[in-house]
Amino acid sequence: MAANEQEFLAHIKKREGTELNVKNQHISYEDKIKPQGYLTGGYGHLLSKSEIKTYPAGTVIPIAVVDQWLIDDTRKAIAAARQQGSEMKDTPTESFIYALANVNFQLGTEWRTKNADGSPGGFKGAWAALKSGDYDSTIANIRFNNPGINKNPTGWQIQTENRVDDFELAIREFKGAVNGIKYVEESSFSLNQLEKNAKKGYGKLKSMVKEYSQYGK
């Protein structure tokens, strides 16, 4: 996860993507992930009603406007993350602040209590767990609507699993920092990889034994 604002901007651009016309110009479009009737422009910027009037679907958006939206949306997401962090039991690292900002940028700053369309909902269970320092429960709540039995994936998990993966990794790294342990992704130490390494090492050992045994004859 990002460690500073520059890295955060690069991460947002990579994750959000954008819509361009044949002339490589930014255009407004209907994002399938967003509620119907909402338009998006630039890097994940949800257009306001007044902006939709100025940039209806398919309209070219000047690069200067796109850049300003990104700056404004980023600052808003980071400011909200710092406020959220102040409510947590464990003081968040700067890296985790940017992880929260990433969630704010995608889901909106009210993701804890409201859905993307503004209706009541959100991730109340995840936020309650995160505030209290129950990080495993936080992960279960962002992935499943029935976290107790890990069933019924959340809409967020279904639509943009990579963003949920991002947040889970950040949570696990932060949990490790809180406990004084460096978190290493489980995939780095998969059983398959360990088995391959073991076989490779064993094969090399057999070769060495065979090579040196001839000197003992």
Contacts in CASP RR format, 6 or more apart in sequence:
PFRMAT RR
TARGET T0000
AUTHOR 0000-0000-0000
METHOD contacts of the structure
MODEL  1
MAANEQEFLAHIKKREGTELNVKNQHISYEDKIKPQGYLTGGYGHLLSKS
EIKTYPAGTVIPIAVVDQWLIDDTRKAIAAARQQGSEMKDTPTESFIYAL
ANVNFQLGTEWRTKNADGSPGGFKGAWAALKSGDYDSTIANIRFNNPGIN
KNPTGWQIQTENRVDDFELAIREFKGAVNGIKYVEESSFSLNQLEKNAKK
GYGKLKSMVKEYSQYGK
1 11 0 8 1.000
1 95 0 8 1.000
1 96 0 8 1.000
1 98 0 8 1.000
1 99 0 8 1.000
1 102 0 8 1.000
1 166 0 8 1.000
1 169 0 8 1.000
1 170 0 8 1.000
1 173 0 8 1.000
2 8 0 8 1.000
2 10 0 8 1.000
2 11 0 8 1.000
2 95 0 8 1.000
2 98 0 8 1.000
2 99 0 8 1.000
2 102 0 8 1.000
3 94 0 8 1.000
3 95 0 8 1.000
3 98 0 8 1.000
4 94 0 8 1.000
4 98 0 8 1.000
5 74 0 8 1.000
5 78 0 8 1.000
7 98 0 8 1.000
8 74 0 8 1.000
8 78 0 8 1.000
8 98 0 8 1.000
8 101 0 8 1.000
8 102 0 8 1.000
9 70 0 8 1.000
9 74 0 8 1.000
11 98 0 8 1.000
11 102 0 8 1.000
12 43 0 8 1.000
12 70 0 8 1.000
12 74 0 8 1.000
12 102 0 8 1.000
12 105 0 8 1.000
13 43 0 8 1.000
13 70 0 8 1.000
15 102 0 8 1.000
15 106 0 8 1.000
15 162 0 8 1.000
15 163 0 8 1.000
15 166 0 8 1.000
16 42 0 8 1.000
16 43 0 8 1.000
16 44 0 8 1.000
16 105 0 8 1.000
16 106 0 8 1.000
17 43 0 8 1.000
17 44 0 8 1.000
18 26 0 8 1.000
18 41 0 8 1.000
18 42 0 8 1.000
18 43 0 8 1.000
18 44 0 8 1.000
18 66 0 8 1.000
19 26 0 8 1.000
19 27 0 8 1.000
19 28 0 8 1.000
19 29 0 8 1.000
19 40 0 8 1.000
19 41 0 8 1.000
19 42 0 8 1.000
20 26 0 8 1.000
20 27 0 8 1.000
21 27 0 8 1.000
21 58 0 8 1.000
21 60 0 8 1.000
25 60 0 8 1.000
25 61 0 8 1.000
25 63 0 8 1.000
26 41 0 8 1.000
26 42 0 8 1.000
26 60 0 8 1.000
26 61 0 8 1.000
26 62 0 8 1.000
26 63 0 8 1.000
26 66 0 8 1.000
27 41 0 8 1.000
27 58 0 8 1.000
27 59 0 8 1.000
27 60 0 8 1.000
27 61 0 8 1.000
28 39 0 8 1.000
28 40 0 8 1.000
28 41 0 8 1.000
28 47 0 8 1.000
28 52 0 8 1.000
28 55 0 8 1.000
28 56 0 8 1.000
28 57 0 8 1.000
28 58 0 8 1.000
28 59 0 8 1.000
28 61 0 8 1.000
29 39 0 8 1.000
29 40 0 8 1.000
29 41 0 8 1.000
29 57 0 8 1.000
29 58 0 8 1.000
30 36 0 8 1.000
30 37 0 8 1.000
30 38 0 8 1.000
30 39 0 8 1.000
30 40 0 8 1.000
30 57 0 8 1.000
31 38 0 8 1.000
31 39 0 8 1.000
31 40 0 8 1.000
31 44 0 8 1.000
33 159 0 8 1.000
33 160 0 8 1.000
34 40 0 8 1.000
34 46 0 8 1.000
34 116 0 8 1.000
35 116 0 8 1.000
35 117 0 8 1.000
38 46 0 8 1.000
38 47 0 8 1.000
38 117 0 8 1.000
39 46 0 8 1.000
39 47 0 8 1.000
39 51 0 8 1.000
39 52 0 8 1.000
39 55 0 8 1.000
39 56 0 8 1.000
39 57 0 8 1.000
40 46 0 8 1.000
40 47 0 8 1.000
41 47 0 8 1.000
41 55 0 8 1.000
41 61 0 8 1.000
41 66 0 8 1.000
41 69 0 8 1.000
42 61 0 8 1.000
42 66 0 8 1.000
42 69 0 8 1.000
42 70 0 8 1.000
43 66 0 8 1.000
43 69 0 8 1.000
43 70 0 8 1.000
43 73 0 8 1.000
44 73 0 8 1.000
44 105 0 8 1.000
44 106 0 8 1.000
45 66 0 8 1.000
45 69 0 8 1.000
45 70 0 8 1.000
45 73 0 8 1.000
47 55 0 8 1.000
55 61 0 8 1.000
73 105 0 8 1.000
74 101 0 8 1.000
74 105 0 8 1.000
76 104 0 8 1.000
76 109 0 8 1.000
77 101 0 8 1.000
77 102 0 8 1.000
77 104 0 8 1.000
77 105 0 8 1.000
77 108 0 8 1.000
77 109 0 8 1.000
78 97 0 8 1.000
78 98 0 8 1.000
78 101 0 8 1.000
78 104 0 8 1.000
80 100 0 8 1.000
80 101 0 8 1.000
80 104 0 8 1.000
80 109 0 8 1.000
81 97 0 8 1.000
81 98 0 8 1.000
81 100 0 8 1.000
81 101 0 8 1.000
81 104 0 8 1.000
82 97 0 8 1.000
84 100 0 8 1.000
84 104 0 8 1.000
84 112 0 8 1.000
85 91 0 8 1.000
85 92 0 8 1.000
85 97 0 8 1.000
85 100 0 8 1.000
87 131 0 8 1.000
88 130 0 8 1.000
88 131 0 8 1.000
88 133 0 8 1.000
89 131 0 8 1.000
89 132 0 8 1.000
89 133 0 8 1.000
90 133 0 8 1.000
90 174 0 8 1.000
90 178 0 8 1.000
92 100 0 8 1.000
92 174 0 8 1.000
93 174 0 8 1.000
93 177 0 8 1.000
95 170 0 8 1.000
95 173 0 8 1.000
95 174 0 8 1.000
96 170 0 8 1.000
96 171 0 8 1.000
96 173 0 8 1.000
96 174 0 8 1.000
99 166 0 8 1.000
99 167 0 8 1.000
99 170 0 8 1.000
99 171 0 8 1.000
99 174 0 8 1.000
102 163 0 8 1.000
102 166 0 8 1.000
102 167 0 8 1.000
102 170 0 8 1.000
103 111 0 8 1.000
103 163 0 8 1.000
103 167 0 8 1.000
104 111 0 8 1.000
106 160 0 8 1.000
106 163 0 8 1.000
107 116 0 8 1.000
107 122 0 8 1.000
107 156 0 8 1.000
108 116 0 8 1.000
110 118 0 8 1.000
111 122 0 8 1.000
111 123 0 8 1.000
112 122 0 8 1.000
112 123 0 8 1.000
112 124 0 8 1.000
112 126 0 8 1.000
112 127 0 8 1.000
113 120 0 8 1.000
113 121 0 8 1.000
113 122 0 8 1.000
113 124 0 8 1.000
113 127 0 8 1.000
114 120 0 8 1.000
114 121 0 8 1.000
114 122 0 8 1.000
115 121 0 8 1.000
115 122 0 8 1.000
123 141 0 8 1.000
123 142 0 8 1.000
123 154 0 8 1.000
123 156 0 8 1.000
125 137 0 8 1.000
125 141 0 8 1.000
125 147 0 8 1.000
126 138 0 8 1.000
126 141 0 8 1.000
126 142 0 8 1.000
129 135 0 8 1.000
129 137 0 8 1.000
129 138 0 8 1.000
129 141 0 8 1.000
130 138 0 8 1.000
130 171 0 8 1.000
133 178 0 8 1.000
135 171 0 8 1.000
135 172 0 8 1.000
135 174 0 8 1.000
135 175 0 8 1.000
136 175 0 8 1.000
137 147 0 8 1.000
138 171 0 8 1.000
139 168 0 8 1.000
139 171 0 8 1.000
139 172 0 8 1.000
140 147 0 8 1.000
140 148 0 8 1.000
140 150 0 8 1.000
141 147 0 8 1.000
142 154 0 8 1.000
142 156 0 8 1.000
142 157 0 8 1.000
142 164 0 8 1.000
142 167 0 8 1.000
142 168 0 8 1.000
143 150 0 8 1.000
143 153 0 8 1.000
143 154 0 8 1.000
143 157 0 8 1.000
143 164 0 8 1.000
143 168 0 8 1.000
144 150 0 8 1.000
144 151 0 8 1.000
144 152 0 8 1.000
144 153 0 8 1.000
144 154 0 8 1.000
144 157 0 8 1.000
145 151 0 8 1.000
145 152 0 8 1.000
145 153 0 8 1.000
145 154 0 8 1.000
146 152 0 8 1.000
154 164 0 8 1.000
156 163 0 8 1.000
156 164 0 8 1.000
157 164 0 8 1.000
169 185 0 8 1.000
172 183 0 8 1.000
173 183 0 8 1.000
175 183 0 8 1.000
176 182 0 8 1.000
176 183 0 8 1.000
177 183 0 8 1.000
END
